[in-house]
Amino acid sequence: MLDLLNDLIWSKLLIVMLIGLGLYFSIASRFVQFRYFGNMFRIFREAFQRQPGQLSSFQALMLSVAGRVGAGNIAGVSVAIMLGGPGAIFWMWVVALVGMATSYFECSLAQLYKRREADGGYRGGPAFYIQHGLGQRWLGILVSILLLVTFGFGFNAVQSFTVASSLHDTFGVPTLVSGIALTVVIGLIIFGGIKRIAQFADVLVPVMAFSYIGMAVLVIGMNISEVPATFALIVKSAFGLEPAFAGGIGAAIIMGVKRGLFSNEAGLGSAPNVAAVAEVKHPVAQGIVQSLSVFIDTLILCSCTALIILLSGVYQPGMEQAGVVLTQSAVAAVVGEWGRVFISLALLLFVFTTLIYNYYLGENALGFFSQKRGPVMIYRVLVVGLVLWGSVQDLGTVFAFADVTMGLLAIANLIALALLFKVGLRLMRDYDSQIKAGVDSPVFDAKQFADLDLDPSVWGAQASKPVADQAEIGDRVHQR
């Protein structure tokens, strides 16, 4: 049943929707992901600034990177290469490049339609822009349920399986023991809330990401003469020009799209939940920052894993090996057995932050249709149980379950984004016009969007003066 659903969703629907809508968003926005690529780094000047009790733009970015960087970057890439050949990496790149535009729009919309909570914080995401942007609460509830099942249950099972199999391969630790240890740690931390999670993430994520990139640079440097041929292999395999590798062009595209979405989550509807929590002056600013996380995840970190595997000489067409074990074997073959230990420890950090992030997304989704404490406690118990379950399952079952729920969630979210695209373009043009007028940091004025169902307690302060006088806006921004 899982295989039939996966075949229907991935080989017929999502390839067209992800790449097709991503291209449409890119072209219609004049490739916003490239136009503002430099601004992603410029915005960091104010990304560290935050109001007391709120998350900064940088913290929201690190939190979303913490969620994206995990089993998908290490195990997911290995699975993509084993089942789709090296060409799957090319299609992962394609999904990421067009997905940067999709992520930009979904995160900008999440900021636009976010709501203020009783404690002064923010809550938002696909369910909120579906309800307040499209007026379809029933669809918002459906998306929330799919988000809860996908991240709270499905993806957490994948993450726990990956780290358990990694520790078993490296240290001989029984998978059940690893699963029990993970459940204990996660159970202790999930009561801390989003702000405590963000405090961990904005320290751990840069450290673990740069450490992993450093390992990849070492492996690449030791095989630098083979790098051009490896890139050529990836491109040729993507178009079925290397018949020795698994599956040909069809398998390469399907696995590239699957594992690409699993890794970078662009269009999946997860990152908007975190993007909405940040305190920013204009919704588009957070959309620009969040699209950078797609670039970091796939174009940098997933490419690192792919080059490690393909340059090591360990990978052979048709081989069968658990995803993370292939990556570990590849590193060990180049730098020695200490590389296997390094990957296990890196993965442990990756999975640690991702499990917490996934839990938060599920709880955020649950809060959309139920504010009672009872369901939250039940959800926490189920999360802990699924983490333990995933650690002792087989690779096929865990990934198949996660693929189905992820696919359904992506379909629902992409439909909503397509229907709200005109609002997203309108928001982008407001930001563009201020930049063109010389405003360094555009400020959102809700009066210009009075026809939309926005929360006045969120954007009311920005709406205190009209945006007609661009010079006045610039003065106000600099005063802040």
KAMO-V664014 format. One record per residue. N is the residue number from 1. RES is the residue in one small letter. SS is DSSP state (alpha for helix, beta for strand, coil for the rest). PHI is phi in whole degrees, -180 to 180 (999 if undefined). Layout:
# KAMO-V664014
N;RES;SS;PHI + N;RES;SS;PHI
This chain:
# KAMO-V664014
1;m;coil;999 + 2;l;alpha;-61 + 3;d;alpha;-66 + 4;l;alpha;-64 + 5;l;alpha;-63 + 6;n;alpha;-62 + 7;d;alpha;-63 + 8;l;alpha;-64 + 9;i;alpha;-69 + 10;w;alpha;-89 + 11;s;alpha;-87 + 12;k;alpha;-121 + 13;l;alpha;-104 + 14;l;alpha;-73 + 15;i;alpha;-60 + 16;v;alpha;-68 + 17;m;alpha;-69 + 18;l;alpha;-65 + 19;i;alpha;-75 + 20;g;alpha;-63 + 21;l;alpha;-67 + 22;g;alpha;-61 + 23;l;alpha;-67 + 24;y;alpha;-62 + 25;f;alpha;-59 + 26;s;alpha;-65 + 27;i;alpha;-67 + 28;a;alpha;-65 + 29;s;coil;-95 + 30;r;coil;58 + 31;f;coil;54 + 32;v;alpha;-58 + 33;q;alpha;-67 + 34;f;alpha;-96 + 35;r;alpha;-60 + 36;y;coil;-107 + 37;f;alpha;-61 + 38;g;alpha;-65 + 39;n;alpha;-66 + 40;m;alpha;-56 + 41;f;alpha;-82 + 42;r;alpha;-64 + 43;i;coil;-62 + 44;f;alpha;-61 + 45;r;alpha;-59 + 46;e;alpha;-107 + 47;a;alpha;-68 + 48;f;coil;-84 + 49;q;coil;-79 + 50;r;coil;-153 + 51;q;coil;-80 + 52;p;coil;-54 + 53;g;coil;84 + 54;q;coil;-115 + 55;l;beta;-84 + 56;s;coil;-78 + 57;s;alpha;-61 + 58;f;alpha;-66 + 59;q;alpha;-62 + 60;a;alpha;-64 + 61;l;alpha;-64 + 62;m;alpha;-64 + 63;l;alpha;-67 + 64;s;alpha;-71 + 65;v;alpha;-65 + 66;a;alpha;-59 + 67;g;alpha;-75 + 68;r;alpha;-74 + 69;v;coil;-83 + 70;g;coil;-171 + 71;a;alpha;-60 + 72;g;alpha;-62 + 73;n;alpha;-77 + 74;i;alpha;-105 + 75;a;alpha;-82 + 76;g;alpha;-62 + 77;v;alpha;-65 + 78;s;alpha;-61 + 79;v;alpha;-63 + 80;a;alpha;-60 + 81;i;alpha;-70 + 82;m;alpha;-65 + 83;l;alpha;-96 + 84;g;alpha;-118 + 85;g;coil;78 + 86;p;coil;-58 + 87;g;alpha;-63 + 88;a;alpha;-60 + 89;i;alpha;-65 + 90;f;alpha;-59 + 91;w;alpha;-73 + 92;m;alpha;-63 + 93;w;alpha;-63 + 94;v;alpha;-61 + 95;v;alpha;-59 + 96;a;alpha;-69 + 97;l;alpha;-64 + 98;v;alpha;-77 + 99;g;alpha;-68 + 100;m;alpha;-61 + 101;a;alpha;-70 + 102;t;alpha;-61 + 103;s;alpha;-63 + 104;y;alpha;-57 + 105;f;alpha;-71 + 106;e;alpha;-67 + 107;c;alpha;-76 + 108;s;alpha;-65 + 109;l;alpha;-66 + 110;a;alpha;-63 + 111;q;alpha;-65 + 112;l;alpha;-62 + 113;y;coil;-100 + 114;k;coil;-65 + 115;r;beta;-123 + 116;r;beta;-87 + 117;e;coil;-87 + 118;a;coil;-62 + 119;d;coil;-84 + 120;g;coil;95 + 121;g;coil;-81 + 122;y;beta;-116 + 123;r;beta;-141 + 124;g;coil;-168 + 125;g;coil;142 + 126;p;alpha;-55 + 127;a;alpha;-60 + 128;f;alpha;-77 + 129;y;alpha;-76 + 130;i;alpha;-73 + 131;q;alpha;-69 + 132;h;alpha;-88 + 133;g;alpha;-94 + 134;l;alpha;-106 + 135;g;coil;72 + 136;q;coil;-118 + 137;r;alpha;-64 + 138;w;alpha;-60 + 139;l;alpha;-72 + 140;g;alpha;-63 + 141;i;alpha;-66 + 142;l;alpha;-61 + 143;v;alpha;-63 + 144;s;alpha;-63 + 145;i;alpha;-65 + 146;l;alpha;-64 + 147;l;alpha;-64 + 148;l;alpha;-62 + 149;v;alpha;-68 + 150;t;alpha;-65 + 151;f;alpha;-89 + 152;g;alpha;-64 + 153;f;alpha;-112 + 154;g;alpha;-61 + 155;f;alpha;-68 + 156;n;alpha;-66 + 157;a;alpha;-65 + 158;v;alpha;-62 + 159;q;alpha;-63 + 160;s;alpha;-68 + 161;f;alpha;-61 + 162;t;alpha;-64 + 163;v;alpha;-71 + 164;a;alpha;-67 + 165;s;alpha;-69 + 166;s;alpha;-66 + 167;l;alpha;-66 + 168;h;alpha;-67 + 169;d;alpha;-68 + 170;t;alpha;-86 + 171;f;alpha;-113 + 172;g;coil;75 + 173;v;coil;-75 + 174;p;coil;-57 + 175;t;alpha;-61 + 176;l;alpha;-64 + 177;v;alpha;-64 + 178;s;alpha;-62 + 179;g;alpha;-63 + 180;i;alpha;-65 + 181;a;alpha;-62 + 182;l;alpha;-63 + 183;t;alpha;-64 + 184;v;alpha;-64 + 185;v;alpha;-65 + 186;i;alpha;-64 + 187;g;alpha;-60 + 188;l;alpha;-75 + 189;i;alpha;-92 + 190;i;coil;-66 + 191;f;coil;-86 + 192;g;coil;-82 + 193;g;alpha;88 + 194;i;alpha;-64 + 195;k;alpha;-70 + 196;r;alpha;-68 + 197;i;alpha;-60 + 198;a;alpha;-64 + 199;q;alpha;-63 + 200;f;alpha;-68 + 201;a;alpha;-66 + 202;d;alpha;-75 + 203;v;alpha;-102 + 204;l;alpha;-71 + 205;v;alpha;-62 + 206;p;alpha;-60 + 207;v;alpha;-63 + 208;m;alpha;-71 + 209;a;alpha;-67 + 210;f;alpha;-69 + 211;s;alpha;-65 + 212;y;alpha;-68 + 213;i;alpha;-62 + 214;g;alpha;-60 + 215;m;alpha;-64 + 216;a;alpha;-63 + 217;v;alpha;-62 + 218;l;alpha;-63 + 219;v;alpha;-63 + 220;i;alpha;-64 + 221;g;alpha;-62 + 222;m;alpha;-75 + 223;n;coil;-131 + 224;i;alpha;-59 + 225;s;alpha;-68 + 226;e;alpha;-93 + 227;v;alpha;-62 + 228;p;alpha;-58 + 229;a;alpha;-66 + 230;t;alpha;-68 + 231;f;alpha;-64 + 232;a;alpha;-64 + 233;l;alpha;-62 + 234;i;alpha;-61 + 235;v;alpha;-68 + 236;k;alpha;-62 + 237;s;alpha;-65 + 238;a;alpha;-63 + 239;f;coil;-112 + 240;g;coil;70 + 241;l;coil;-92 + 242;e;coil;-124 + 243;p;coil;-62 + 244;a;coil;-68 + 245;f;coil;-99 + 246;a;coil;-53 + 247;g;coil;80 + 248;g;alpha;75 + 249;i;alpha;-66 + 250;g;alpha;-62 + 251;a;alpha;-65 + 252;a;alpha;-63 + 253;i;alpha;-66 + 254;i;alpha;-61 + 255;m;alpha;-69 + 256;g;alpha;-63 + 257;v;alpha;-68 + 258;k;alpha;-59 + 259;r;alpha;-72 + 260;g;alpha;-65 + 261;l;alpha;-67 + 262;f;alpha;-61 + 263;s;alpha;-81 + 264;n;alpha;-96 + 265;e;coil;63 + 266;a;coil;-68 + 267;g;coil;90 + 268;l;coil;-79 + 269;g;coil;96 + 270;s;coil;-90 + 271;a;alpha;-57 + 272;p;alpha;-58 + 273;n;alpha;-63 + 274;v;alpha;-84 + 275;a;alpha;-58 + 276;a;coil;-69 + 277;v;coil;-78 + 278;a;beta;-72 + 279;e;coil;-95 + 280;v;coil;-135 + 281;k;coil;-84 + 282;h;coil;-144 + 283;p;alpha;-55 + 284;v;alpha;-64 + 285;a;alpha;-58 + 286;q;alpha;-74 + 287;g;alpha;-62 + 288;i;alpha;-64 + 289;v;alpha;-63 + 290;q;alpha;-68 + 291;s;alpha;-66 + 292;l;alpha;-64 + 293;s;alpha;-66 + 294;v;alpha;-66 + 295;f;alpha;-61 + 296;i;alpha;-61 + 297;d;alpha;-66 + 298;t;alpha;-95 + 299;l;alpha;-69 + 300;i;alpha;-105 + 301;l;alpha;-72 + 302;c;alpha;-66 + 303;s;alpha;-65 + 304;c;alpha;-59 + 305;t;alpha;-62 + 306;a;alpha;-61 + 307;l;alpha;-68 + 308;i;alpha;-59 + 309;i;alpha;-68 + 310;l;alpha;-74 + 311;l;alpha;-80 + 312;s;alpha;-73 + 313;g;coil;84 + 314;v;coil;-74 + 315;y;coil;-68 + 316;q;coil;-132 + 317;p;coil;-54 + 318;g;coil;86 + 319;m;coil;-70 + 320;e;coil;-123 + 321;q;coil;-159 + 322;a;coil;-56 + 323;g;alpha;-49 + 324;v;alpha;-68 + 325;v;alpha;-66 + 326;l;alpha;-63 + 327;t;alpha;-63 + 328;q;alpha;-64 + 329;s;alpha;-65 + 330;a;alpha;-66 + 331;v;alpha;-64 + 332;a;alpha;-61 + 333;a;alpha;-67 + 334;v;alpha;-95 + 335;v;alpha;-109 + 336;g;coil;108 + 337;e;coil;-65 + 338;w;alpha;-63 + 339;g;alpha;-65 + 340;r;alpha;-64 + 341;v;alpha;-66 + 342;f;alpha;-59 + 343;i;alpha;-62 + 344;s;alpha;-62 + 345;l;alpha;-70 + 346;a;alpha;-62 + 347;l;alpha;-64 + 348;l;alpha;-61 + 349;l;alpha;-67 + 350;f;alpha;-57 + 351;v;alpha;-68 + 352;f;alpha;-57 + 353;t;alpha;-70 + 354;t;alpha;-70 + 355;l;alpha;-59 + 356;i;alpha;-68 + 357;y;alpha;-61 + 358;n;alpha;-61 + 359;y;alpha;-61 + 360;y;alpha;-61 + 361;l;alpha;-60 + 362;g;alpha;-65 + 363;e;alpha;-67 + 364;n;alpha;-62 + 365;a;alpha;-66 + 366;l;alpha;-63 + 367;g;alpha;-67 + 368;f;alpha;-69 + 369;f;alpha;-120 + 370;s;coil;-155 + 371;q;coil;-102 + 372;k;coil;-77 + 373;r;alpha;-76 + 374;g;alpha;-57 + 375;p;alpha;-59 + 376;v;alpha;-65 + 377;m;alpha;-65 + 378;i;alpha;-63 + 379;y;alpha;-59 + 380;r;alpha;-62 + 381;v;alpha;-64 + 382;l;alpha;-65 + 383;v;alpha;-60 + 384;v;alpha;-60 + 385;g;alpha;-65 + 386;l;alpha;-70 + 387;v;alpha;-63 + 388;l;alpha;-67 + 389;w;alpha;-61 + 390;g;alpha;-62 + 391;s;alpha;-65 + 392;v;coil;-114 + 393;q;coil;-91 + 394;d;coil;-95 + 395;l;alpha;-58 + 396;g;alpha;-61 + 397;t;alpha;-64 + 398;v;alpha;-64 + 399;f;alpha;-68 + 400;a;alpha;-63 + 401;f;alpha;-63 + 402;a;alpha;-66 + 403;d;alpha;-64 + 404;v;alpha;-65 + 405;t;alpha;-65 + 406;m;alpha;-64 + 407;g;alpha;-63 + 408;l;alpha;-64 + 409;l;alpha;-64 + 410;a;alpha;-63 + 411;i;alpha;-60 + 412;a;alpha;-63 + 413;n;alpha;-68 + 414;l;alpha;-66 + 415;i;alpha;-62 + 416;a;alpha;-63 + 417;l;alpha;-64 + 418;a;alpha;-63 + 419;l;alpha;-72 + 420;l;coil;-101 + 421;f;alpha;-63 + 422;k;alpha;-63 + 423;v;alpha;-66 + 424;g;alpha;-62 + 425;l;alpha;-65 + 426;r;alpha;-61 + 427;l;alpha;-65 + 428;m;alpha;-64 + 429;r;alpha;-67 + 430;d;alpha;-63 + 431;y;alpha;-66 + 432;d;alpha;-59 + 433;s;alpha;-64 + 434;q;alpha;-71 + 435;i;alpha;-63 + 436;k;alpha;-63 + 437;a;coil;-82 + 438;g;coil;94 + 439;v;coil;-79 + 440;d;coil;-69 + 441;s;coil;-130 + 442;p;coil;-55 + 443;v;coil;-119 + 444;f;coil;-79 + 445;d;coil;-117 + 446;a;alpha;-64 + 447;k;alpha;-64 + 448;q;alpha;-77 + 449;f;alpha;-128 + 450;a;coil;-64 + 451;d;coil;-79 + 452;l;coil;-97 + 453;d;coil;-86 + 454;l;coil;-105 + 455;d;coil;-88 + 456;p;alpha;-64 + 457;s;alpha;-74 + 458;v;alpha;-90 + 459;w;alpha;-108 + 460;g;coil;-62 + 461;a;coil;-65 + 462;q;alpha;-71 + 463;a;alpha;-93 + 464;s;alpha;-67 + 465;k;coil;-136 + 466;p;coil;-67 + 467;v;coil;-94 + 468;a;coil;-63 + 469;d;coil;-91 + 470;q;alpha;-65 + 471;a;alpha;-64 + 472;e;alpha;-66 + 473;i;alpha;-61 + 474;g;alpha;-60 + 475;d;alpha;-63 + 476;r;alpha;-66 + 477;v;alpha;-63 + 478;h;alpha;-65 + 479;q;alpha;-64 + 480;r;coil;-67
